[in-house]
Amino acid sequence: MILSKGNKAPEFDLYATPDQKLRSSDLKGKVVIIAFYPADWSPVCGDQMTLYNETRELFHKFNAQLIGISVDSKWCHMAFSENRHLNFPLLSDFEPKGEVSKLYGAYNENTGECKRALFVIDKAGIIQWSYLSPDAINPGADGILDALEEMSNIKI
Amino acid sequence: MSVLKHPINSTDHFRGNVKADISLVEYGDFECPHCKLAHPLVNRLLKERGNELHFVFRNFPLKKIHPHAYMSAAAAEAAGKQHKFWEMHHLIFENQDRLSSNLLYLLAKDLNIDIKQFSKDSRSEEVSRKIETDFESGIRSGVNRTPTFFLNGFPILTYDETYDSLLNAVLAESRRLHHGDSAINLLL
């Protein structure tokens, strides 16, 4: 089971680039969207991270920061991010493997990868919405935007 | 995936029969190879069943991975200002492997489009707003890849890049309308 609405979002301190870490405390005062996903290099046009890259401007209307997390290494993330021109951080839950994902209930013990799970966390660090998608299905961005809209009373 | 949140309206480009009781909305990206594959399938469907279908194409350019997607969408919309949206749409897909801004001008010239006006329109706020509105309506409707098709507002989840998968979805919807079957059961 993934963490659901009302739970405090577990803290994290993970590599965002080969030499820089991102801590949850760095994002204080921001709405945070976390997208856990199984692996870099999904082959389909419009795969989840590519889609969110294009949706970033809509997320920004809600002052929301998007973060991707998988168990891929920081070097793998760097190559993937450059290849897809991603303009949001991908965090590496690599060592100890899946430690943060497990805290969110978003780790798949069978495959050793993250589940495809989404969380929207408010400024106080409380989860306001979460969604677990089947691994093979890209959940899109509509659920995230609906949740952001509900939290902020802003309509876009 | 969600249902189509923004119904077909007067800003949409359409083919087929505007009075048909089946609508097919495609969210597509001119530089996406899967959309190129879908293009002749839609053409065939409209050729064979155009009278029963109201087809609409909405822009869903993935700009960061497809550097010519947005300029192509803008070119098609600008051509649309001179009533040549579909002609441009076809030419862009047919020339997908060599897209460039120069090529888009050459295609417009081939269509006898007023180039000065085309150039102005393709950079206009109206055209960029149309593309953004299309994209946002897709995002809010749960579009997660291109092409995504909505049949009478419901996503065709069975589409597998074959003509039969499109046709069968349309036939099922037609049966539902005429025999009262549940759309959900047939499509999902």
Chai-1 contact restraints between the chains, C-beta under 6 A:
chainA,res_idxA,chainB,res_idxB,connection_type,confidence,min_distance_angstrom,max_distance_angstrom,comment,restraint_id
A,V44,B,R145,contact,1.0,0.0,6.0,A-B,restraint_1
A,C45,B,C32,contact,1.0,0.0,6.0,A-B,restraint_2
A,C45,B,H34,contact,1.0,0.0,6.0,A-B,restraint_3
A,C45,B,T146,contact,1.0,0.0,6.0,A-B,restraint_4
A,G46,B,L62,contact,1.0,0.0,6.0,A-B,restraint_5
A,G46,B,R145,contact,1.0,0.0,6.0,A-B,restraint_6
A,G46,B,T146,contact,1.0,0.0,6.0,A-B,restraint_7
A,T50,B,L62,contact,1.0,0.0,6.0,A-B,restraint_8
A,T50,B,I65,contact,1.0,0.0,6.0,A-B,restraint_9
A,L51,B,N144,contact,1.0,0.0,6.0,A-B,restraint_10
A,N53,B,K64,contact,1.0,0.0,6.0,A-B,restraint_11
A,E54,B,L62,contact,1.0,0.0,6.0,A-B,restraint_12
A,T55,B,I139,contact,1.0,0.0,6.0,A-B,restraint_13
A,H85,B,K64,contact,1.0,0.0,6.0,A-B,restraint_14
A,N138,B,N144,contact,1.0,0.0,6.0,A-B,restraint_15
A,G140,B,G142,contact,1.0,0.0,6.0,A-B,restraint_16
A,G140,B,N144,contact,1.0,0.0,6.0,A-B,restraint_17
A,A141,B,I139,contact,1.0,0.0,6.0,A-B,restraint_18
A,D142,B,S2,contact,1.0,0.0,6.0,A-B,restraint_19
A,D142,B,R140,contact,1.0,0.0,6.0,A-B,restraint_20
A,D142,B,G142,contact,1.0,0.0,6.0,A-B,restraint_21
